Amino acid sequence: MIVYQATKERFLHDNDHAQIEDEVQRAFVAKVGRYVSQGEFESWRHSLAAMARVLRDRDIPDDIGVGIEFGIGQTAKRIDFVISGAANDDTPHLVIVELKQWSNSRISEKDGIIVANRGGKAEIEGPHPSYQAWSYAALLNGFNEAVYESGTELKPCAYLHNYRDDGVIRHPHYAAYLEKAPVFLDGAGELDKLRAFIKQHVRKGDRGKLLYEIAEGRIRPSKMLADSLAKMLKGNREFVLVDDQKVVYETCLAKAEQASEARKQVVIVRGGPGTGKSVVAVNLLVELTKRGQLTKYVSKNAAPRAVYAQKLAGTLRRVEIGNLFGGSGTFHEASPDTFHTLVVDEAHRLNEKSGLYGNLGQNQIMELIRSARCTVFFADDDQIVTLSDIGRIAELERWAQEMGAEVTRLELASQFRCGGSDGYIAWLDNFLGIRESANTDFDRDAFDFCIVDSPVELHDLIREKNKLNNKARVVAGYCWDWKSRKNPDAWDIEIPEFGYRARWNLDKDGSLWIVAPDSVEEVGCIHTCQGLELDYVGVIIGPDLQWVDGVQSVFPEARSSMDRTVRGFKKALKNDPDATRSRLDLIVRNTYKTLMSRGMKGCYIHVAS
């Protein structure tokens, strides 16, 4: 998506004869369906006027393409300003310009991070403009087929049009990224340098043809974390961390280096579905291990660990895989400070007790903090899906403080799943009654979503999508008994009015259901897909979530008696009905939010109730 697209000639005309920020605002509302903040509107006013001054050069062709707010497919990221054209040899070129209104900054010791006033807020750490421009170019190259197939040269840079050189923004600490994406500052000499940079790479105009091709280009096959794991452990850079991901990653590395037995560190990273928690977590595991730290990736949920182990088979020995990845239920036996760092993914799923019968240890949160000098928790209260889950943000903080650890709180907010649509996630909250939001709809062009009348049609849609790359699956609320466990010929999920029947995946493929070759015929549940991702997900909403006379209501009793997520709820209702009913309500709604946010490209749902 490009919010505003024109030639240089048209852009300058709009700037001269209208308020360009109003033009961009109108285009933004038409394409996205909402207004931007006043701060972003003001930034358009000042920064676009600055870019108009840059382009008033007779040697920059009038017919180059100009794009404003250029959306990067599969992400919520937008590039401020892009210029398209061609070099003298007709190679297509795209100049990426990251625009900042900064006037000062401070050096951070962290790689690629700088301290500055951002969005009118107090000084905070964030990516250096050169890193940001370079990372956006890498994202665009990674996600857009048109860029890849056309051989387009991407040339990123940053323009800080209010910033006078003070030795900070171009400090040698940032040399590696300045080389990838130069920074241009305030001043006549700097203006000439930026014009020279543009003219060096865009010698011929294309009337925005390249911008159109990229905007309409196919999304490249999704890079799945599990598929990239072996290469990452070999030292390959598989994922470019952008914006808040980079800040979280570098901060966690710094806290891990600071940690000691006398100065425990706990980092709590809040992040919703699709914000890259697992990508950052695995990158931390790889880097800290490379630095010689005894580090382990921990998750209560077995499915991600099983998938990672399968992908690493043949690359690492089983014992090496076991040393890198583990469940959360073994740390009651660990001595204090056994590990340098524990990276705990999906920490909201932690339990109080460990063991098959829930009779071992004292508290998994406490035991994890005790076992390491630094513990990094990635958590999301909106993905708590069982009565036994205790890993709420507040509980993680309480135990960290009780254990005398220094606590750092961070957040991942940018969306890298669900077509990069932040609006879809907000709409899900509204649709499922988790919390009210202004999002009564979302950008349907960004994410393939539909409600399907028949489960047969739903499963057929997923089978068709699965032919592309085996990354589409059907999941459902656990509202049907697992009959095939004892009788392989029995059907588990039966919806007679549609002639639909299917089996749970729980026996044949177990935790590997999401990657098993033929498991598209089976149906998954919350236990085998949380913490993992697909390209397309089909969700059957069971009778535990119903619309009665137009009002959405939760019916936990409709869950299968074999489902452990709500086990013991009847007794708990007798002891504390209000609190238990509130918890059950959230568990059911959170379950469907988690299921409906597994897809990177699309989600189809059928309501079986």
C-alpha positions as CSV (number, residue, x, y, z in Angstrom):
1,M,0.0,0.0,0.0
2,I,1.1,3.5,-0.8
3,V,-0.8,6.3,0.8
4,Y,0.2,9.0,-1.7
5,Q,1.8,8.4,-5.1
6,A,2.7,10.9,-7.8
7,T,5.6,12.1,-10.0
8,K,8.0,14.6,-8.7
9,E,6.3,17.2,-10.8
10,R,2.9,16.5,-9.3
11,F,4.3,16.3,-5.8
12,L,5.8,19.7,-6.1
13,H,2.6,21.1,-7.6
14,D,0.6,19.7,-4.7
15,N,3.1,21.2,-2.3
16,D,2.9,24.6,-4.0
17,H,-0.9,24.8,-4.6
18,A,-2.3,22.9,-1.6
19,Q,-1.3,21.8,1.8
20,I,0.4,18.6,1.0
21,E,-0.3,17.2,4.5
22,D,-4.0,17.5,3.8
23,E,-3.6,15.6,0.5
24,V,-1.8,12.8,2.3
25,Q,-4.4,12.8,5.1
26,R,-7.3,12.4,2.7
27,A,-5.5,9.6,0.9
28,F,-4.7,8.0,4.3
29,V,-8.3,8.1,5.4
30,A,-9.5,6.7,2.1
31,K,-7.0,3.8,2.2
32,V,-6.8,3.0,5.9
33,G,-10.1,4.2,7.2
34,R,-8.9,6.3,10.1
35,Y,-7.2,9.6,10.8
36,V,-3.6,9.9,12.0
37,S,-2.6,11.6,15.2
38,Q,-2.0,15.4,15.3
39,G,1.7,14.7,15.9
40,E,2.0,12.6,12.7
41,F,0.0,15.2,10.7
42,E,2.4,17.9,11.8
43,S,5.4,15.8,10.9
44,W,4.0,15.4,7.4
45,R,3.7,19.2,7.2
46,H,7.3,19.9,8.1
47,S,9.1,16.9,6.6
48,L,7.3,16.9,3.3
49,A,8.0,20.6,2.9
50,A,11.7,19.7,3.5
51,M,11.6,17.0,0.8
52,A,10.0,19.5,-1.6
53,R,13.1,21.7,-1.1
54,V,15.3,18.7,-1.8
55,L,13.5,17.8,-5.1
56,R,13.6,21.4,-6.4
57,D,16.6,20.5,-8.5
58,R,16.5,20.6,-12.3
59,D,18.9,17.7,-12.6
60,I,16.4,15.4,-10.7
61,P,14.0,14.2,-13.4
62,D,10.4,15.6,-13.2
63,D,9.0,12.1,-13.9
64,I,10.6,10.2,-11.1
65,G,8.1,8.4,-8.8
66,V,7.3,9.8,-5.4
67,G,5.6,7.7,-2.7
68,I,4.6,8.8,0.8
69,E,3.8,6.3,3.6
70,F,4.8,3.3,1.7
71,G,3.5,0.2,3.5
72,I,5.7,-2.9,3.7
73,G,3.7,-6.0,3.1
74,Q,3.0,-8.5,5.9
75,T,4.1,-5.8,8.5
76,A,2.6,-2.7,10.0
77,K,5.6,-0.7,9.0
78,R,5.5,2.3,6.6
79,I,8.4,4.0,4.9
80,D,8.2,7.8,5.1
81,F,9.3,8.7,1.6
82,V,10.4,6.7,-1.4
83,I,11.7,7.8,-4.8
84,S,11.6,5.5,-7.9
85,G,13.4,5.6,-11.2
86,A,16.3,4.0,-12.9
87,A,20.1,4.2,-13.1
88,N,21.9,5.0,-16.4
89,D,22.0,1.3,-17.2
90,D,18.2,1.1,-16.7
91,T,18.5,-0.9,-13.5
92,P,15.4,0.0,-11.4
93,H,16.3,1.9,-8.2
94,L,14.3,2.8,-5.2
95,V,15.6,5.5,-2.8
96,I,14.2,5.0,0.8
97,V,14.2,8.2,2.9
98,E,13.5,7.9,6.7
99,L,12.5,11.4,7.8
100,K,13.1,12.8,11.3
101,Q,12.4,16.2,12.9
102,W,15.0,15.7,15.6
103,S,17.3,18.5,16.7
104,N,19.5,16.5,19.2
105,S,20.3,13.0,20.4
106,R,22.5,11.1,22.8
107,I,24.7,8.0,22.1
108,S,23.6,4.7,23.5
109,E,26.2,2.0,24.1
110,K,23.8,-0.6,22.5
111,D,24.3,-1.6,18.9
112,G,22.3,0.5,16.5
113,I,20.4,2.3,19.3
114,I,20.3,6.0,20.0
115,V,18.5,8.2,22.6
116,A,16.2,11.0,21.2
117,N,12.9,12.7,21.6
118,R,10.5,10.6,19.5
119,G,7.0,11.6,18.7
120,G,7.0,14.4,21.2
121,K,7.8,12.1,24.0
122,A,10.6,12.4,26.5
123,E,14.0,11.0,25.5
124,I,13.8,7.3,24.9
125,E,16.0,4.7,23.3
126,G,15.2,3.6,19.7
127,P,16.9,2.6,16.5
128,H,19.4,5.0,14.9
129,P,17.8,6.5,11.8
130,S,20.4,4.7,9.6
131,Y,19.6,1.4,11.2
132,Q,15.9,2.1,10.8
133,A,16.2,3.0,7.1
134,W,18.4,0.0,6.4
135,S,16.1,-2.4,8.3
136,Y,13.1,-1.2,6.3
137,A,14.9,-1.8,3.1
138,A,15.7,-5.3,4.3
139,L,12.1,-5.9,5.2
140,L,10.9,-4.7,1.8
141,N,13.4,-6.9,0.0
142,G,12.4,-9.8,2.1
143,F,8.6,-9.5,1.7
144,N,8.0,-8.2,-1.8
145,E,8.3,-10.4,-4.8
146,A,8.4,-7.5,-7.3
147,V,11.5,-6.1,-5.6
148,Y,13.2,-9.4,-5.6
149,E,12.3,-10.5,-9.2
150,S,13.0,-7.1,-10.9
151,G,16.5,-6.8,-9.4
152,T,15.5,-3.4,-7.9
153,E,18.4,-1.7,-6.1
154,L,17.2,-0.4,-2.7
155,K,19.1,2.7,-1.5
156,P,18.2,3.7,2.0
157,C,19.1,6.9,3.8
158,A,17.8,9.2,6.5
159,Y,17.1,12.9,6.4
160,L,17.1,14.9,9.7
161,H,16.2,18.2,8.3
162,N,16.2,20.1,11.6
163,Y,19.5,18.5,12.9
164,R,22.8,20.4,12.9
165,D,25.8,18.1,13.0
166,D,27.0,17.7,16.7
167,G,29.2,14.6,16.4
168,V,26.5,12.4,17.9
169,I,24.3,11.2,15.0
170,R,27.4,10.4,12.9
171,H,29.5,9.0,15.8
172,P,31.8,6.1,14.8
173,H,29.7,3.9,17.1
174,Y,27.1,3.9,14.3
175,A,29.6,3.6,11.4
176,A,28.4,0.2,10.3
177,Y,24.8,1.5,9.7
178,L,25.9,4.9,8.4
179,E,27.7,3.0,5.7
180,K,24.5,1.1,4.8
181,A,22.3,4.1,5.0
182,P,23.9,7.6,5.1
183,V,22.4,10.4,7.2
184,F,21.8,13.9,5.8
185,L,21.3,16.8,8.2
186,D,20.2,20.5,8.2
187,G,22.2,23.0,6.1
188,A,22.8,24.0,2.5
189,G,25.8,21.7,2.1
190,E,23.8,18.8,3.5
191,L,20.9,19.6,1.1
192,D,23.3,19.3,-1.8
193,K,24.7,16.0,-0.5
194,L,21.2,14.5,-0.3
195,R,20.4,15.7,-3.8
196,A,23.6,14.2,-5.0
197,F,22.7,10.9,-3.4
198,I,19.3,10.9,-5.1
199,K,20.9,11.8,-8.5
200,Q,23.5,9.1,-8.1
201,H,20.9,6.4,-7.9
202,V,17.9,7.8,-9.9
203,R,19.1,9.2,-13.2
204,K,15.9,8.4,-15.2
205,G,12.3,8.8,-14.3
206,D,9.7,6.0,-14.5
207,R,6.5,8.0,-13.8
208,G,6.1,5.9,-10.7
209,K,5.9,2.6,-12.6
210,L,8.2,0.8,-10.1
211,L,6.2,2.1,-7.1
212,Y,3.0,0.7,-8.7
213,E,4.7,-2.7,-9.4
214,I,6.0,-3.0,-5.9
215,A,2.7,-1.9,-4.3
216,E,0.9,-4.5,-6.4
217,G,3.6,-7.1,-6.1
218,R,3.0,-10.5,-4.6
219,I,4.1,-11.1,-1.1
220,R,7.1,-13.4,-1.0
221,P,6.8,-16.8,0.8
222,S,6.8,-16.2,4.5
223,K,10.0,-16.9,6.4
224,M,9.0,-19.1,9.3
225,L,11.1,-19.0,12.4
226,A,11.3,-22.8,12.7
227,D,12.5,-23.2,9.1
228,S,15.3,-20.6,9.8
229,L,16.5,-22.0,13.1
230,A,19.3,-24.2,11.9
231,K,20.8,-21.3,9.8
232,M,20.5,-19.0,12.7
233,L,22.4,-21.3,15.0
234,K,25.2,-21.5,12.3
235,G,25.5,-17.7,12.6
236,N,23.4,-16.6,9.6
237,R,21.3,-13.4,9.9
238,E,17.9,-14.7,9.0
239,F,15.7,-12.0,10.5
240,V,16.3,-8.2,10.6
241,L,14.9,-6.9,13.8
242,V,13.2,-3.6,13.4
243,D,12.1,-0.7,15.7
244,D,10.9,-2.1,19.0
245,Q,12.2,-5.6,18.3
246,K,15.7,-4.1,18.0
247,V,15.3,-2.1,21.2
248,V,14.1,-5.2,23.1
249,Y,16.9,-7.4,21.8
250,E,19.7,-5.0,22.6
251,T,18.3,-4.2,26.0
252,C,18.0,-7.9,26.9
253,L,21.6,-8.5,25.7
254,A,22.8,-5.6,27.9
255,K,20.9,-6.9,31.0
256,A,22.2,-10.4,30.5
257,E,25.8,-9.0,30.4
258,Q,25.1,-6.9,33.6
259,A,23.6,-9.8,35.6
260,S,25.4,-11.6,38.4
261,E,24.5,-13.7,41.4
262,A,24.5,-10.6,43.5
263,R,22.6,-8.5,40.9
264,K,19.9,-10.6,39.4
265,Q,18.1,-9.2,36.3
266,V,14.6,-9.9,35.2
267,V,13.3,-8.5,31.9
268,I,9.6,-8.6,31.2
269,V,8.6,-8.2,27.6
270,R,4.9,-7.6,26.9
271,G,3.8,-8.4,23.3
272,G,0.6,-9.5,21.6
273,P,0.3,-12.2,19.0
274,G,2.4,-11.6,15.9
275,T,4.7,-9.0,17.4
276,G,7.8,-11.1,17.1
277,K,8.2,-12.4,20.7
278,S,9.5,-15.8,19.5
279,V,11.8,-14.3,16.8
280,V,13.4,-12.0,19.4
281,A,13.6,-14.9,21.9
282,V,15.4,-17.2,19.6
283,N,17.8,-14.5,18.4
284,L,18.7,-13.9,22.0
285,L,19.3,-17.6,22.5
286,V,21.6,-17.7,19.5
287,E,23.6,-14.5,20.4
288,L,24.0,-15.3,24.1
289,T,25.1,-18.8,23.3
290,K,27.6,-17.4,20.8
291,R,28.9,-15.1,23.6
292,G,29.6,-18.1,25.8
293,Q,26.7,-17.7,28.2
294,L,24.9,-20.8,29.4
295,T,21.5,-20.0,28.0
296,K,18.3,-21.9,27.5
297,Y,15.0,-21.3,25.6
298,V,12.2,-22.3,27.9
299,S,8.5,-22.8,27.0
300,K,5.8,-24.5,29.0
301,N,4.1,-25.4,25.7
302,A,5.6,-28.5,24.1
303,A,4.6,-27.7,20.5
304,P,7.2,-25.0,19.6
305,R,9.9,-27.1,21.2
306,A,8.9,-30.2,19.3
307,V,8.8,-28.3,16.0
308,Y,12.2,-26.7,16.7
309,A,13.7,-30.1,17.6
310,Q,12.4,-31.6,14.4
311,K,13.9,-28.8,12.3
312,L,17.3,-29.2,14.0
313,A,17.4,-33.0,13.7
314,G,20.5,-33.9,11.7
315,T,22.1,-30.5,12.5
316,L,22.6,-30.9,16.2
317,R,22.7,-34.0,18.4
318,R,19.6,-34.7,20.5
319,V,21.5,-33.8,23.7
320,E,22.6,-30.5,22.2
321,I,19.0,-29.7,21.3
322,G,18.0,-30.6,24.9
323,N,20.6,-28.2,26.2
324,L,19.2,-25.3,24.2
325,F,15.4,-26.0,24.5
326,G,13.5,-27.1,27.5
327,G,10.1,-27.1,29.3
328,S,9.3,-25.0,32.3
329,G,8.7,-27.9,34.7
330,T,12.2,-29.0,35.5
331,F,13.7,-26.0,37.3
332,H,12.5,-27.0,40.7
333,E,15.5,-29.3,40.7
334,A,18.0,-26.7,39.5
335,S,20.5,-25.1,41.8
336,P,20.4,-21.3,42.1
337,D,22.2,-19.4,39.3
338,T,22.8,-22.5,37.3
339,F,22.3,-20.5,34.1
340,H,23.6,-17.2,32.9
341,T,20.3,-16.4,31.1
342,L,16.9,-18.1,30.7
343,V,14.8,-16.9,27.8
344,V,11.2,-17.8,28.7
345,D,8.8,-17.7,25.7
346,E,5.0,-17.7,26.2
347,A,5.6,-17.0,29.9
348,H,1.8,-16.4,30.4
349,R,1.5,-20.2,30.1
350,L,3.6,-20.9,33.2
351,N,2.0,-23.0,36.0
352,E,2.4,-22.9,39.7
353,K,3.4,-26.6,40.2
354,S,5.3,-28.9,37.9
355,G,5.1,-32.6,37.2
356,L,2.5,-34.8,35.5
357,Y,0.2,-34.6,38.6
358,G,1.1,-31.0,39.4
359,N,2.7,-31.9,42.7
360,L,6.3,-30.9,42.2
361,G,8.1,-27.7,43.1
362,Q,6.7,-24.5,44.6
363,N,6.2,-22.0,41.7
364,Q,7.6,-22.1,38.2
365,I,8.1,-18.3,38.0
366,M,10.1,-18.3,41.2
367,E,12.1,-21.3,40.2
368,L,13.0,-19.8,36.8
369,I,14.2,-16.6,38.4
370,R,16.1,-18.5,41.1
371,S,17.9,-20.7,38.5
372,A,19.4,-17.9,36.4
373,R,21.3,-14.6,36.9
374,C,19.1,-13.1,34.1
375,T,15.6,-14.2,33.2
376,V,13.8,-12.8,30.2
377,F,10.0,-13.4,30.2
378,F,8.0,-12.8,27.0
379,A,4.3,-12.7,28.0
380,D,0.9,-11.6,26.9
381,D,-2.0,-11.6,29.4
382,D,-4.4,-11.9,26.5
383,Q,-3.0,-15.4,25.6
384,I,-3.7,-17.0,29.0
385,V,-5.9,-19.9,28.0
386,T,-6.2,-22.3,31.0
387,L,-7.2,-22.0,34.6
388,S,-3.8,-23.2,35.6
389,D,-1.9,-20.4,33.7
390,I,-0.3,-18.0,36.2
391,G,2.1,-16.0,34.1
392,R,0.3,-12.7,34.2
393,I,2.6,-9.6,33.9
394,A,1.7,-8.5,37.4
395,E,2.6,-11.9,38.8
396,L,6.0,-12.0,37.0
397,E,6.8,-8.5,38.4
398,R,5.7,-9.6,41.9
399,W,8.0,-12.6,42.0
400,A,10.9,-10.7,40.5
401,Q,10.7,-8.1,43.2
402,E,10.3,-10.8,45.9
403,M,13.5,-12.5,44.6
404,G,15.3,-9.2,44.8
405,A,15.9,-8.9,41.1
406,E,16.2,-5.6,39.1
407,V,13.2,-5.4,36.8
408,T,13.1,-4.0,33.3
409,R,9.8,-3.7,31.5
410,L,9.7,-3.6,27.7
411,E,7.0,-3.9,25.0
412,L,6.7,-5.2,21.5
413,A,3.9,-3.5,19.7
414,S,4.5,-3.7,15.9
415,Q,2.5,-6.4,14.1
416,F,4.3,-8.9,11.8
417,R,1.5,-11.4,11.5
418,C,-2.1,-11.1,10.3
419,G,-1.0,-9.3,7.2
420,G,0.8,-6.7,9.4
421,S,-2.6,-5.3,10.3
422,D,-2.7,-3.8,13.8
423,G,-6.3,-3.0,13.0
424,Y,-7.1,-6.7,12.7
425,I,-5.8,-7.5,16.2
426,A,-7.8,-4.5,17.6
427,W,-10.8,-5.7,15.7
428,L,-10.4,-9.2,17.2
429,D,-10.5,-7.7,20.7
430,N,-13.7,-6.0,19.8
431,F,-15.2,-8.9,18.0
432,L,-14.5,-11.4,20.8
433,G,-15.5,-9.0,23.6
434,I,-12.0,-8.9,25.2
435,R,-12.0,-5.1,25.2
436,E,-13.8,-2.4,23.4
437,S,-11.9,-0.7,20.6
438,A,-12.6,1.8,17.9
439,N,-11.9,-0.9,15.3
440,T,-15.3,-2.1,14.2
441,D,-13.5,-3.2,11.0
442,F,-10.0,-3.4,9.5
443,D,-8.2,-3.2,6.2
444,R,-9.6,-6.2,4.3
445,D,-6.9,-5.7,1.5
446,A,-4.1,-6.3,4.0
447,F,-5.4,-9.5,5.5
448,D,-7.5,-12.3,3.9
449,F,-10.4,-12.8,6.3
450,C,-13.9,-14.3,5.9
451,I,-16.6,-16.0,7.8
452,V,-17.6,-19.2,6.1
453,D,-21.1,-20.7,6.4
454,S,-20.0,-24.4,6.3
455,P,-17.1,-26.2,8.0
456,V,-16.8,-28.3,4.8
457,E,-16.2,-25.2,2.8
458,L,-13.8,-23.9,5.5
459,H,-11.7,-27.1,5.3
460,D,-11.7,-27.1,1.5
461,L,-10.4,-23.5,1.5
462,I,-7.5,-24.5,3.9
463,R,-6.7,-27.6,1.8
464,E,-6.4,-25.4,-1.3
465,K,-4.1,-22.9,0.5
466,N,-2.0,-25.8,2.0
467,K,-1.1,-26.9,-1.5
468,L,1.2,-23.8,-1.8
469,N,3.7,-24.7,0.9
470,N,2.1,-26.9,3.6
471,K,1.5,-23.9,5.9
472,A,-2.3,-23.9,6.3
473,R,-4.3,-25.8,9.0
474,V,-7.7,-26.0,10.6
475,V,-8.0,-25.5,14.3
476,A,-11.0,-25.5,16.7
477,G,-12.1,-24.9,20.2
478,Y,-11.7,-28.1,22.3
479,C,-15.5,-28.7,22.4
480,W,-15.5,-32.3,21.0
481,D,-14.3,-35.4,22.8
482,W,-11.2,-37.2,21.6
483,K,-13.0,-40.4,20.6
484,S,-10.3,-41.5,18.2
485,R,-7.8,-41.8,21.0
486,K,-9.2,-45.3,21.9
487,N,-10.9,-46.0,18.5
488,P,-8.8,-44.9,15.5
489,D,-11.9,-45.4,13.3
490,A,-14.0,-43.0,15.3
491,W,-14.6,-39.3,14.3
492,D,-14.0,-36.6,16.9
493,I,-15.5,-33.4,15.5
494,E,-18.8,-34.0,14.0
495,I,-21.2,-31.3,12.7
496,P,-24.0,-33.4,11.3
497,E,-26.1,-30.6,9.7
498,F,-23.2,-30.0,7.3
499,G,-22.1,-33.6,6.9
500,Y,-18.7,-32.6,8.4
501,R,-16.5,-34.8,10.4
502,A,-12.8,-34.8,11.3
503,R,-10.3,-36.1,13.8
504,W,-8.2,-34.3,16.3
505,N,-4.5,-34.3,15.6
506,L,-3.5,-35.3,19.1
507,D,-2.6,-38.9,18.5
508,K,-0.8,-39.3,15.2
509,D,1.3,-36.1,15.0
510,G,1.0,-34.7,18.5
511,S,3.1,-31.6,18.9
512,L,4.3,-31.8,15.3
513,W,0.9,-31.5,13.8
514,I,1.5,-28.0,12.5
515,V,4.4,-29.3,10.3
516,A,3.4,-32.9,9.6
517,P,2.9,-33.4,5.8
518,D,-0.7,-34.9,5.9
519,S,-2.1,-33.2,9.0
520,V,-4.1,-30.7,7.0
521,E,-6.8,-33.4,7.1
522,E,-6.8,-33.2,10.9
523,V,-7.9,-30.4,13.3
524,G,-5.6,-28.8,15.7
525,C,-6.4,-27.1,19.0
526,I,-4.8,-24.5,21.3
527,H,-2.3,-27.0,22.7
528,T,-0.6,-27.7,19.3
529,C,-0.5,-24.2,17.7
530,Q,0.1,-21.6,20.5
531,G,3.5,-20.1,20.0
532,L,3.6,-21.1,16.3
533,E,2.5,-19.6,13.1
534,L,0.9,-20.5,9.7
535,D,0.2,-18.7,6.5
536,Y,-3.5,-19.4,6.7
537,V,-5.6,-20.7,9.5
538,G,-9.2,-21.9,9.5
539,V,-10.9,-21.7,12.9
540,I,-14.0,-23.6,13.9
541,I,-15.6,-21.7,16.8
542,G,-17.3,-24.3,19.0
543,P,-20.4,-24.0,21.3
544,D,-18.3,-22.6,24.1
545,L,-18.7,-19.2,22.4
546,Q,-22.2,-18.4,21.2
547,W,-24.3,-15.5,20.0
548,V,-27.6,-15.7,21.9
549,D,-30.2,-13.2,20.6
550,G,-27.3,-11.2,19.2
551,V,-25.4,-11.2,22.5
552,Q,-22.0,-13.0,22.7
553,S,-21.9,-15.4,25.6
554,V,-19.4,-17.9,27.0
555,F,-20.4,-21.5,27.9
556,P,-17.4,-23.3,29.4
557,E,-19.5,-26.3,30.1
558,A,-19.5,-26.9,26.3
559,R,-15.8,-27.7,26.4
560,S,-15.0,-31.3,26.2
561,S,-14.5,-33.0,29.6
562,M,-11.1,-34.2,28.2
563,D,-9.9,-30.6,27.9
564,R,-7.6,-29.7,30.8
565,T,-7.7,-26.0,30.2
566,V,-10.9,-25.6,32.3
567,R,-10.5,-28.7,34.5
568,G,-12.0,-28.1,37.9
569,F,-14.1,-25.1,36.9
570,K,-17.3,-26.5,38.5
571,K,-15.7,-26.7,41.9
572,A,-14.1,-23.3,41.5
573,L,-17.5,-21.8,40.6
574,K,-18.9,-23.0,43.9
575,N,-16.0,-21.6,45.9
576,D,-15.7,-18.2,44.1
577,P,-18.3,-17.9,41.4
578,D,-17.7,-14.3,40.4
579,A,-13.9,-14.5,40.0
580,T,-14.1,-17.9,38.4
581,R,-16.8,-16.9,35.9
582,S,-14.6,-13.9,35.0
583,R,-11.6,-16.1,34.5
584,L,-13.5,-18.6,32.4
585,D,-14.9,-15.9,30.2
586,L,-11.5,-14.5,29.4
587,I,-10.0,-18.0,28.9
588,V,-12.6,-18.9,26.2
589,R,-12.2,-15.5,24.5
590,N,-8.4,-15.6,24.7
591,T,-8.4,-19.0,23.2
592,Y,-10.1,-17.9,20.1
593,K,-8.0,-14.7,19.8
594,T,-4.9,-16.9,20.0
595,L,-6.3,-19.3,17.3
596,M,-7.5,-16.5,15.0
597,S,-4.1,-14.7,15.1
598,R,-2.0,-17.7,14.0
599,G,-2.2,-16.8,10.3
600,M,0.3,-14.5,8.7
601,K,-1.8,-14.0,5.5
602,G,-5.3,-15.0,6.3
603,C,-7.9,-16.4,8.7
604,Y,-11.2,-18.1,7.8
605,I,-13.8,-18.9,10.5
606,H,-16.9,-21.0,10.9
607,V,-19.2,-20.6,13.9
608,A,-20.4,-24.1,14.8
609,S,-22.6,-23.0,17.7
